Structure formats: structure tokens, C-alpha cells
Amino acid sequence: MKIALFPGSFDPITIAHVDILKRALPLFDKVVVGIGLNSSKQNFISAEKREEIVRTIFASADNIDVQLYEGLTVDFCKKINAKYMIRGIRSASDFEYERAIAQINQTMMPEAETILLLSKPEYSAISSTIVRDILRNNGDVSPFVPKEVIQFL
């Protein structure tokens, strides 16, 4: 069974994340959306709420699982038997950042491959960081997030 991990904080999940995940689904038997818990990061939405939002968005997809995890992503890959990691990239700087992480992960877990999917041009400016900033300033994020995010906020 080809299992892939799509790791991230998803704080909040954006339409760009959803697009990457939908495009990755046909490539794998199962995709685990891994919501990474980082104690040094100030989250806008609680981990439990992020998990609930992602589960709601993909409730009809039987080959998507959603799990919270702490620690190294490669350790979580081993735990769930994932041999692939999916990452979306929007820009050259994203590529450089993801390339470095992928190379380190490859050293720590040689049996795992990182699959980089390019963001669609219309989504390349969307990031969770920007969406959080809009939310903190009471702006309208509806063009950038799935409707389920709005319903949970």
C-alpha cells in the first residue's frame, strides 16, 4: 500500500492546501494529513479544532486520514508506514526551503521520498501566515480558505 504523509500546521488550512491534497490523492492508496504540533509556535486555531476542520473538509474521502503528531516528521512517517511526503511549493524560496528539508529527511529516512507539487498560479500568494494575519485584524479570509474554516471560526 502506497501511503503518503501531507504534513503541516494547517493553521488554518487554505484552499491552496486543499488543492495540493486533491491533486496528490490519485498518486497514493492513502494520504495521512499530519497536523504537526510545535510547542514553540503560537497557534491561532487549537490543534483539536484544526483536526476537526480538516476531517470535515475531507469527510467524503475514504483514502484520507487526519492525525495530530509531535516530534520529527520522519519519525511520524515511520509510525504510519508512510514512504512518501507531500509538500506544496509556491515560489523559488519555498523550493529552496523544501529542498533542504527533503535532503535532511532523506538522510534520516532513506526509504522515504519527498514529492513536491507546484501550487497553481492562482494560489501561489496564499499562505497560512497571511491568512492568520488577516484573521487577527478581523479581515475577510473567505477567498482564501475552505468554507468549513469560516464555519468553525
BELPEFEN-V887384 format. One line per field, one symbol per residue. phi: phi as a letter, one per 20 degrees, with the letter a starting at -180 (. if undefined). psi: psi as a letter, one per 20 degrees, with the letter a starting at -180 (. if undefined). burial: I if it has 16 or more other ideal C-beta (glycine too) atoms within 10 Angstrom, else O. A space follows every 50 residues. Layout:
phi->???
psi->???
burial->???
This chain:
phi->.edcddereldefdffggfgfffegfecfbcdeeefdcfedeeedfgfff ffffgfgdgeeeddccbebcnfffffgffemedccdcecdbffggfffff ffffffffbgfddededfffgfdfeebfffffffffdleeegfdcfgfff fee
psi->popqpnqrhlmrqrhgggggghhhgiiqhpppoooppohipoqgpqghgg gggggggkhioijpqpqqqqaphhhhgggjkpjqpppqphrhhgggghgg ghhghhghnhiqqpopppqqhiihipqhggggggghkkrojhiiqqhhgg hi.
burial->OOIIIIIIIIIIIIIIIIIIIOOIIOOIOIIIIIIIOOOOOOOIIOIOII IOIIOOIIOOOOOIIIOOIOOOIIOIIOOOOIIIIIIIIIOOOIOOOIOO OIOOIOOOIOOIOIIOIOIOOOIOOIIIOOIIOOIOOOOOIOOIIIOIIO OOO
